[in-house]
Amino acid sequence: MSVAWSKRCAYYQLLGCANAMNPCLRFLIQSVLISNCVTVNTINSDTKIELPSFLIDCKLNDIIIISAPIVIEKGRYYLSKPNGDVIKLPEFPPKHKIFTDNDTIINTTKYRVFNVNNPKYFNTHDIFNDNLKKMGAMDFMLGPLGEEDHGNWVLSVFSDHNEGENEGATEFFQVITIRIIESIPIEPYFTKLNEESDLILKFAYPIKLLESCEIQRPKTSSDRYYERTRNLDSCEYIVPNITRQDQGWWTIIGVGKIIYRAKMYLEVNKKKLMYFFYKLFDNTLVMIQLTIDGALLK
């Protein structure tokens, strides 16, 4: 993942969108862009003022463009990553205005997300440069996103009370939660089962370092009993003795390094009863009841 400021992206413009996702060129680009930022160890301030936090839902390899809030003239901007590392962003152009407590802070929740590999952009000549050209003077870019980028980022702006030092400065900070949700295959993806059967569903492949699993059932399947198996890495569940109320979309959500989500549709065949009457030798009438799969009667 690289962090870039809008005015420092000329290297990307030269390479273009198609080459930007080439693994070798992407490594080169990330190295060049990250070199424009400085990693620092500690940041101190006497006064902290919290700005409104916000959530960004995205996927792996997405790219986010975020507008830094304008709070003071000639502020120093830092970005804290989920792992605790702190990056000093390049200086943004001053706005020649001193903000007071009564002023409105600008661009506190402005962002956009795109992915150069999204099929809807295939007819676009260069989606990366198209977004790059739209970046404003206060915009910076994060991405392509990896698993390590999932979590809380903190954007801090320090006033220049003491030039060259953070001590005595006022810090305006904003928590930006990047929630990476990746859709993965499920087993089974689509199934037809008879009433009173057991539904077994899980991720199509195991996920390492899963912390928790959750199953979401159709709205019509309220108060439904289910149990999780010992197949923990695949978030496997068993839903016993299904009924017609269990028909619909089932979702498994796993939380690990990122959030994993898988969905499947369950169709339930209603069982039907059929009655047959036989007359025995002594003229006794006998009724036989059969339970037949409803799908066989269609």
DABEL-V809090 format. One record per backbone hydrogen bond with DSSP energy under -0.5 kcal/mol. NH is the residue of the N-H (numbers start at 1). CO is the residue of the C=O. If there is no record, write none. Layout:
NH|CO / NH|CO
This chain:
2|143 / 4|141 / 6|139 / 8|5 / 9|6 / 13|9 / 14|10 / 15|11 / 16|12 / 19|15 / 20|16 / 21|17 / 21|18 / 22|19 / 26|22 / 27|23 / 28|24 / 29|25 / 30|26 / 31|27 / 32|28 / 33|29 / 34|30 / 35|31 / 36|33 / 37|34 / 38|88 / 40|86 / 46|169 / 47|169 / 49|171 / 51|173 / 54|175 / 56|177 / 58|179 / 61|145 / 62|59 / 63|114 / 64|142 / 65|112 / 66|64 / 66|140 / 67|110 / 68|66 / 68|138 / 70|106 / 71|69 / 75|72 / 76|158 / 77|75 / 78|156 / 79|87 / 80|154 / 81|79 / 81|85 / 84|81 / 86|40 / 87|79 / 88|38 / 89|77 / 89|87 / 99|97 / 103|100 / 106|70 / 111|109 / 112|65 / 114|63 / 118|115 / 121|118 / 122|119 / 124|121 / 130|126 / 131|127 / 132|128 / 133|129 / 134|130 / 135|132 / 139|136 / 140|66 / 141|4 / 142|64 / 143|2 / 145|62 / 149|146 / 150|147 / 151|178 / 153|176 / 154|80 / 155|174 / 156|78 / 156|154 / 157|172 / 158|76 / 159|170 / 161|159 / 163|161 / 165|162 / 169|166 / 171|47 / 172|157 / 172|170 / 173|49 / 173|171 / 174|155 / 176|153 / 176|174 / 177|54 / 177|175 / 178|151 / 178|176 / 179|56 / 179|177 / 180|178 / 181|58 / 181|179 / 182|180 / 182|259 / 183|181 / 184|261 / 187|202 / 191|265 / 193|267 / 195|269 / 196|242 / 197|194 / 199|239 / 200|198 / 201|237 / 202|187 / 203|234 / 204|185 / 207|233 / 210|207 / 211|255 / 212|255 / 214|253 / 216|251 / 221|218 / 222|220 / 224|221 / 227|238 / 229|236 / 232|230 / 234|231 / 235|232 / 236|231 / 237|201 / 238|227 / 239|199 / 240|238 / 242|197 / 246|243 / 247|244 / 248|266 / 250|264 / 251|216 / 252|262 / 253|214 / 254|260 / 255|212 / 256|254 / 256|258 / 259|180 / 260|254 / 261|182 / 262|252 / 264|250 / 265|189 / 266|248 / 267|191 / 267|265 / 269|193 / 269|267 / 270|268 / 272|292 / 274|290 / 276|288 / 278|286 / 280|278 / 280|284 / 283|280 / 286|278 / 286|284 / 288|276 / 290|274 / 292|272 / 292|290 / 296|293 / 297|293 / 297|294 / 298|295
